[in-house]
Amino acid sequence: MRVACLGPRGTFTHMAAERLYPGASTVFVQTHADAVLSCARLETDAFVAALSNSVADYIGPTVQALLSDEARGLRIDRGTVSLVSFSLYRPPQAGALKVVYSHPAALAQVGDWLRRSGARAVETDSTVAALALIALEGDSATGAVGPAGLGPEYGLDEVEVRLEGESRNQTRFIGGAREAPLEEAARYLVRVRDAADIRARLAEVGEVHLAGRRGEYRLFELVGGPSLAAVRAALADTGEVIGAYGF
Ligand SMILES: O=C(O)C(=O)Cc1ccccc1
């Protein structure tokens, strides 16, 4: 069993993938969208990607990939919520901190700390990619934000922990595969064609959150415990359930 997830080894998504698919081998890709699409293209058996977090309702690249024509046939059948915690890494003998590298979701979740630091933020493909980058550059004005405990592996000093502060650190990850069977669950993802009254119809069976849109398709997340049959009945022929999972 090969599971695609954002790499390199040690990203938050990698940790979630190990929880969602214990014992599977991981295939590291560059973006959440690549993880979804590699599974759709039969390059891997399953994928794991971040769906939402405490600061961004939904993660754009994941939602956009799920709404693409290529992702037809993928089904999300598992999910996990992680309390992620961020550390600051610096090269040895670092000077004043001027530039901080990390994944956009991480930079958003440490926003308060970042503003206080006065450093400039630069986005990388993942948190661990940021660590690799500053280790390679060896520039004494740089820092990288990523998961705790990776200093020795990259020859970096972990100089500060828990940059997220009190409450900004929840991330929800989903896992799926081609044609995975869907069962009763706490949450559902539905893909609908842009029908005018669909939101109201779905609201009759559950709490509806808009995840995103692409072309004539919209992705909604339904919470609050409707039955799978009730969700399907509300959708009628305007869309389909593509995910059923709990957090
Ligand atoms: O870059 C990573 O390590 C990721 O897995 C993406 C991410 C970043 C911040 C919070 C959750 C996931």
The ligand as an ORCA input file, in Angstrom:
! r2SCAN-3c Opt
* xyz 0 1
  O       4.443     21.631      5.783
  C       4.026     20.689      6.502
  O       4.680     20.138      7.401
  C       2.659     20.227      6.273
  O       2.378     19.063      6.461
  C       1.640     21.251      5.903
  C       1.118     21.822      7.181
  C       1.646     23.000      7.653
  C       1.156     23.523      8.843
  C       0.185     22.860      9.557
  C      -0.325     21.673      9.080
  C       0.142     21.156      7.874
*
